[in-house]
Amino acid sequence: MPELVNVQAIPRVEVDSSNVAEVGHDVGTDTLVVLFHNGGMYAYDDVPRATYDEMIAAESVGKFFNTRVKGKFDFRKV
């Protein structure tokens, strides 16, 4: 079971995406936090920092999320 982390406290950056509003990553727990424009927030477990770095640098953050994160990592709605 992943270490509990206060995902609200993980700093997030705004991204240019029609679907994703903000993303953040906690290095200590490898937790990726994704805030969607619809207000939904999800925490993804065991996501390497490199995946987060690639996501925020991607030409399409939404496409990256759909192909490289969604369905690949355990997650929970926050």
PyMOL commands that set and color helices and strands:
alter all, ss='L'
color gray80, all
select helices_A, chain A and resi 7-9+49-57+61-69
alter helices_A, ss='H'
color red, helices_A
select strands_A, chain A and resi 12-14+20-26+31-36+41-44+75-77
alter strands_A, ss='S'
color yellow, strands_A
deselect
rebuild
show_as cartoon
